[in-house]
Amino acid sequence: MSKSFGRNHKATKAGNPFDSGGRGRRWRDRLGTGVFAIFTYFILACVFLIIGKITLTGAPVLFQNEAPFLNAEFFSKSPMTLHEFEDGEGIKRRLDHDRFVDFKKNNPNAVIKNEQTHSNAGGGILGPLVGTVLLVVLCMAIALFIGISTAIYLVEYATEGRITNTLRLAIMNLAGVPSIVFGLFGFAFFCLSPIFPVFTAVPDWEKSLLAIPLWPSDGYLSFQGWGSSLLAGGATLAVMVLPIIVAACEESLKAVPEGFREASLALGATKWQCIRTAVLPYAAPGMLTASVLGITRVAGETAPIMFTAAVVAKGKLPWENLEGSGLYWLSSLLTQKVEALPYHIYSVSKLQSNEALDEMRYGSVLVFLFLVIGFAMISVVLRSRYRKKLKW
């Protein structure tokens, strides 16, 4: 009896794939754990190396030893040409265009030798920073409205079938389209197509498909397209980020227990009342997470805005010297080109590397990193505060 039990026990132990006995298996387990840990910490090291390099090189551009310890000019000036030269005494000088003009005015007899100019390497990043914020805010306003509406329809209204599966497949395929294709699509559809209206005092009759006079004002509602503009760039980025928004919002809506819907409908609520009061409040934290994912995706895109919105140098902020008021002022604001931080970094990076250009590059990248982290932190804080108010 005991011998038979011993043989059966040994056979069971030998055939047990989850048995951790044996020195060889333990060493293999430790080796596998070490390999996984190496890969994990390698990713962490890459993150620290990238952020460390950007911070060490860009921090001296943003911060200074004297009060207010922040390089205010870097944030208060738009990009301009940088002049590097030697004066008559052999002193090397590095001045942006405004200071170079003042230097020549105040020193008409100054000797300038070995002058070199670098486009957009002087001044600051105020224009690109403002343009990036406007593009991101406009993009997320469009994308969240359309994305949340689409997710609500797919989860709450649409019946499962071939059409719904086709819609989901189309959204998934949209996520795999390269950003350069979105740029070409936005340029052809939003910039050149005359089906999109603008408010204008004088329509572009060559491009206008239809111009409707507005009474009592002297303006027109002109269907002439948006052209290369802030609005076209924001709409293009919104289309690009829609798959992420829709997928995240769908998962948030599906995570709400079905009992919430059943209880609401049992009390006599309509379908929309049920969604508005018993579903959306509990799915909102996940939807805010979707906004975080969307911001981190679109904020750094260069190719789409290169075709639809961005300009290398402008010299003025988007709201300066606009004509009209009310809707005409808003239309004029939205239908103009803007500077953007990713495109500014790209344009400066094309130039030959030197100390002055590296300062502008890494300073701009560090500010851009802070900007993206700031947007993400706002969404995370809002999500955390909103989730604390909910009681399941």
Phi, psi and omega in degrees: 000311182291323178294319179297319178296320180296318179295318179295321180295317179294321179295319179295318180295321180291329182266005181274113182288346182260007179287125182266007181288159179098133183293324181297316180295321180295320179293320178296323178295318179294321179296316178298318178298319179295320179297315178298319180294321179298314179298320181295312181288338174295317176298315179298321179294321178299318179298313181294323180293317181295308181295322179296316179298315180296318182292314182296324182275327184269336182299318178299337178283324185272331186240155180220165185284336183263156177297142009273021175064009178231134180286088186296327181296328180295333180260350185250356179243151174271162180299144177208172182293139178256132180250126174243129183200174174243135178275186183297336180270004179082010179277129178281129180238150178225107186230142172286174190298317181298314180290328178294320178296317178296322179298316180291326178292317182281342180229072185297335182260011183293142177268126181242120182235152176052046182285134174229140179241143179230118182294133174061015179266355178249180181074224182218205186232025183299311181301307177299325180294314179296317180297321179295316179299316180297318180296316181294315181297315180294318179299313183290328177297318179287313186292320180293319180297310181289318183295315179294319178298317179295317180296320178298318180296315184293324184272317190262331187248315186291140175272144181294131181179192185295319183294315180296319178295324178294321178297314180295322178295320179295320179294319179295320178294327179297330180291339181265002181284132179298151183295329180295328178291321175299322178298315179293321177298313179297321179296317181285323188268310184274324185277317188260337183288131183274016183272352182261129186270157172221152173270125184211151177284323180230110181291155172274095189295335179289330181256344188286123174283326180199136178234118183256118177296141180251126179252139010268004181282173181262010184268184182225152165261100190254126177270085184230010182082166183269342185065187175286109191205171176301318182293317179295319179295317178297319180293321179295315177296326179295317178297322182293325184267354183304317180303320179294315181297313183296314182297316181292320179292324176300313180296325178293319179292322180290335181286343178288127182304142181294336179297331177298317180292316182297319179294319180295315179292326179294334178276001175100009180287149173285172181300314182291321176299321178298315181294317185290323187258332186247351183241303186301318179302327182272342176267351185300318178302319177293327178291326174294326174298322177299322179294325177297313180298321180294317181297314181294337179280313189272336186298327183261007182286137180247316186300314181298317183282341177298324181271335193245339189215327194276149173228146186296310182217139182232319177087343180232150175286157187303328185266004181275138175060038175272145181263157177083184180213166178063230182296327180290322177295316180295319179296320178295324178294316186282341184255025176245157177287155180225157169280151179222142185297315178299319180289326176295316178297319179297315182294323178287326182290340178289338183282161180296136187288134168206182186298317182295316180292323178297323177298314179294319181298303185288329174295318179294318180296320180294318176297318179297321177297316177298322181296313180295317178297322178297314176301315181295319181295322177300314180294321180294317179296316178298318179296317181296315180293322180291323182292327180294332180282344183270139176233120181272000000 
